[in-house]
Amino acid sequence: MTRAEFITKNAHLFWYIKKEAIPNISNEVLVEFIFNYGTWDDVKELIKIIGFQELKRVYEDVTDRKVGNYLPEMLDLMGRITHKYAS
């Protein structure tokens, strides 16, 4: 599945983004919404599409901020995944 197909399949998760802007969302937004609102299968598919190194980059950018939009459990999961597979 391509990134564009994945975004289209999960467009319902991007509830507050204008419909015409959804195809152009950044990886940061994509990761945030999939981890917070998607299923475990969505998370696994996302990682296949963007790769562990890109997930690690997004995670490091998020953890450098004081305020984040991630559920604490999802941020912890992302940290565990990147520590194990992208280190």
C-alpha positions as CSV (number, residue, x, y, z in Angstrom):
1,M,0.0,0.0,0.0
2,T,1.3,3.4,-0.8
3,R,1.3,6.4,1.5
4,A,-1.5,8.1,-0.5
5,E,-3.6,4.9,-0.4
6,F,-3.0,4.6,3.4
7,I,-4.0,8.2,4.0
8,T,-7.2,7.8,1.9
9,K,-8.1,4.6,3.7
10,N,-7.7,6.4,7.1
11,A,-9.1,9.8,6.1
12,H,-11.9,9.5,8.7
13,L,-9.2,9.8,11.4
14,F,-8.2,13.2,10.3
15,W,-11.4,14.7,11.5
16,Y,-10.4,18.3,12.0
17,I,-8.3,18.7,8.9
18,K,-9.9,20.1,5.8
19,K,-10.8,17.4,3.3
20,E,-8.7,18.9,0.5
21,A,-5.6,19.2,2.8
22,I,-5.7,15.5,3.9
23,P,-3.6,14.1,1.0
24,N,-0.8,16.6,1.8
25,I,-0.4,16.0,5.5
26,S,3.1,15.6,6.9
27,N,4.5,12.5,8.4
28,E,4.4,14.2,11.8
29,V,0.6,14.6,11.5
30,L,0.2,11.1,10.0
31,V,2.0,9.4,12.8
32,E,0.2,11.4,15.5
33,F,-3.3,10.5,14.2
34,I,-2.5,6.9,13.5
35,F,-0.9,6.3,16.9
36,N,-3.7,8.2,18.7
37,Y,-6.8,7.1,16.8
38,G,-5.8,4.2,14.6
39,T,-5.8,0.4,15.2
40,W,-2.7,-1.7,15.9
41,D,-2.9,-2.9,12.3
42,D,-2.9,0.7,11.1
43,V,0.3,1.3,13.2
44,K,2.0,-1.7,11.7
45,E,1.0,-0.6,8.2
46,L,2.2,2.9,8.8
47,I,5.6,1.6,9.9
48,K,5.9,-0.5,6.8
49,I,5.2,2.6,4.7
50,I,7.4,5.2,6.4
51,G,10.0,2.9,8.0
52,F,11.5,2.8,11.5
53,Q,14.1,5.5,10.9
54,E,11.4,8.0,9.9
55,L,9.3,7.0,12.9
56,K,12.4,7.6,15.1
57,R,12.8,11.0,13.6
58,V,9.2,11.9,14.3
59,Y,9.5,10.5,17.8
60,E,12.6,12.5,18.6
61,D,11.0,15.7,17.3
62,V,8.0,15.1,19.5
63,T,10.0,14.4,22.6
64,D,11.9,17.6,22.2
65,R,8.7,19.6,22.7
66,K,7.2,20.5,26.0
67,V,3.6,20.2,24.8
68,G,2.5,17.3,22.6
69,N,-0.8,16.0,21.3
70,Y,0.0,12.3,21.9
71,L,-1.8,10.1,24.4
72,P,0.9,9.2,27.0
73,E,0.4,5.5,26.2
74,M,1.0,6.0,22.5
75,L,4.1,8.1,23.0
76,D,5.4,5.4,25.3
77,L,4.7,2.7,22.6
78,M,6.3,4.8,19.9
79,G,9.4,5.2,22.2
80,R,9.6,1.4,22.8
81,I,9.2,0.7,19.1
82,T,11.9,3.1,18.0
83,H,14.3,2.1,20.8
84,K,14.0,-1.6,19.8
85,Y,13.9,-1.4,16.0
86,A,15.5,2.0,15.0
87,S,18.5,2.2,17.3
